[in-house]
Amino acid sequence: MLPLERRVSPPSVPELEGVRARDRAALAMFYERYFDHVYSLAARLMGDRERAEDITQDVFLKVWRAAPGLDVTRDPAPWLTAITCNACRDVWRSGAYRAAQSGRPPADDPELGVVLTSGRNDPEEDAMTSERERLVQRAISRLPEALRLPVVLHDFQGLGHAEIARLLGIDHSAARKRYSRALAALAAALDEEGADDGA
């Protein structure tokens, strides 16, 4: 299994108070701390680096707008995850995205796997990880959006089913069932990838 994204340690309360006050230095620190978290989630969900960059910019613009209401006593990572997922869903629902996807093959960006790997020092292991990541990302991009979300949130972001249920607005058992269906669909997509590569 591919590694979970590294958890970001939350900022201190004074740092978050600076974000809430829209202090430039605090906002810059917040951006630097959470950029990878937001971008990697958007990239995995969208399967497209350019769209992930646009979504990341949109997420941090929303953070700036919502900063005065930030709860400084809570870890902001779940909040950012929710904003990122909602931004991706907004893109998926747009007519322009659907029209573009109708004639486009699933994501096959060779650099996407490199961006999202954990970066080991062994070149051979890095190459194998990069290829495995590319195949998994391509298979994930073939999943319907409703199944893509639980796989990415659970397997790459490390969220539990209860957190995913809250984020998606469904009950716990529905979140578990959706994840099971997603795993079955992902396994089928990976089998298909293996058959295609072997052909």
Buried (B, 14 or more C-beta within 10 A) or exposed (E): EBBEBEEBEBBEEEBBBBBBEEBEEBBEBBBEBBBBBBBBBBBBBBBBBEBBBBBBBBBBEBBBEEBEEBEBEEBBBBBBBBBBBEBBBEBBEEEEBEEEEEEEEBBEBEEBBBBBBEEEEEEEEBEEBBEBBBBBBBBBBBBEEBBBBBBBBBBBBEBEBEBBBBBBEBEBEBBBBBBEBBBEBBEEBBEEBEEEEEE
